Amino acid sequence: MKTIDLEKEKMDLSEVIKLAQKEPILLLTSDGKEFFISEADDFEKEVEILRGSYTFQKFLDERSTCKHRIPFEEIEKEIEQELSEHKKTV
């Protein structure tokens, strides 16, 4: 997996897609958001690549040490509320 910090490297979408055809891409934005881009139709290949990716494994290790956790029940409640609100508007 290749990590691209968009604050340091300016790339247009066609360049990112070209890179994502070779390997998954983690885009880091200037406001701290992260986006994962990879070819959508080859999930098994993607899983194997990520398993063997030192960078991605390091990324997961860093994320797992994060102290901020959201209880699963809270996530379920939020999803149910959003679905309920969506049904009201349809």
Backbone torsions as a table, in degrees:
resi	resn	phi	psi	omega
1	MET	NA	136.7	179.1
2	LYS	-104.8	135.8	176.9
3	THR	-105.0	131.6	179.4
4	ILE	-123.8	118.8	176.1
5	ASP	-90.0	107.3	-174.7
6	LEU	-68.3	-14.8	175.8
7	GLU	-75.2	-29.4	-178.9
8	LYS	-96.8	-34.8	-178.5
9	GLU	-117.2	117.3	177.1
10	LYS	-88.2	122.1	-179.3
11	MET	-135.9	146.4	173.0
12	ASP	-93.7	169.0	-174.1
13	LEU	-59.4	-38.9	-179.4
14	SER	-63.3	-35.7	177.4
15	GLU	-67.4	-41.7	179.6
16	VAL	-63.6	-43.7	179.4
17	ILE	-63.6	-41.0	178.9
18	LYS	-60.1	-42.7	177.7
19	LEU	-67.6	-39.0	-178.2
20	ALA	-67.9	-18.7	175.7
21	GLN	-71.4	-21.0	-179.1
22	LYS	-95.4	-37.6	-178.2
23	GLU	-161.7	158.5	177.5
24	PRO	-61.3	149.0	-177.1
25	ILE	-123.0	134.4	171.8
26	LEU	-108.5	115.2	179.8
27	LEU	-97.3	130.0	176.2
28	LEU	-109.4	123.2	-178.2
29	THR	-92.9	166.3	-177.6
30	SER	-65.9	-22.9	178.6
31	ASP	-92.9	11.2	174.4
32	GLY	89.4	2.9	179.2
33	LYS	-82.4	153.7	-178.7
34	GLU	-123.6	138.2	178.7
35	PHE	-130.4	134.8	-179.6
36	PHE	-105.9	126.7	-177.8
37	ILE	-126.9	129.0	176.3
38	SER	-155.4	165.9	178.1
39	GLU	-63.9	129.8	-171.4
40	ALA	-79.2	-24.1	-170.7
41	ASP	-93.8	7.9	-177.2
42	ASP	-131.3	64.4	-173.8
43	PHE	-61.3	-44.8	-178.2
44	GLU	-61.9	-42.3	177.9
45	LYS	-62.7	-42.7	-180.0
46	GLU	-60.7	-43.8	179.6
47	VAL	-61.2	-45.2	179.8
48	GLU	-63.0	-41.6	179.3
49	ILE	-63.2	-44.8	-178.7
50	LEU	-67.9	-35.7	176.6
51	ARG	-60.8	-36.8	-177.9
52	GLY	-90.3	1.3	-176.5
53	SER	-90.3	112.6	177.3
54	TYR	-60.0	-42.4	-178.5
55	THR	-61.3	-45.6	-179.3
56	PHE	-67.8	-40.7	178.5
57	GLN	-63.1	-40.0	176.4
58	LYS	-62.9	-43.1	177.0
59	PHE	-57.6	-46.4	179.1
60	LEU	-63.9	-40.4	177.8
61	ASP	-60.9	-43.3	179.2
62	GLU	-64.2	-41.8	-179.9
63	ARG	-65.8	-34.9	-176.9
64	SER	-70.4	-18.8	178.7
65	THR	-86.5	-4.3	179.2
66	CYS	-60.8	131.2	-177.5
67	LYS	-79.5	-23.1	-178.4
68	HIS	-78.7	117.3	-180.0
69	ARG	-125.7	144.5	175.8
70	ILE	-112.3	121.2	180.0
71	PRO	-59.9	142.3	-179.1
72	PHE	-56.1	-39.4	-179.7
73	GLU	-60.6	-37.3	178.9
74	GLU	-66.9	-39.3	177.6
75	ILE	-65.1	-45.2	177.7
76	GLU	-58.4	-44.7	-179.5
77	LYS	-60.8	-43.8	179.6
78	GLU	-63.5	-42.0	178.5
79	ILE	-63.8	-44.9	179.1
80	GLU	-60.8	-40.3	178.7
81	GLN	-64.5	-44.0	-180.0
82	GLU	-64.5	-40.3	177.7
83	LEU	-65.2	-40.3	178.8
84	SER	-62.9	-44.2	178.6
85	GLU	-65.2	-37.1	179.6
86	HIS	-66.2	-41.1	179.3
87	LYS	-63.0	-34.0	179.4
88	LYS	-66.8	-30.4	-176.8
89	THR	-88.8	-11.7	-177.2
90	VAL	-90.5	NA	NA
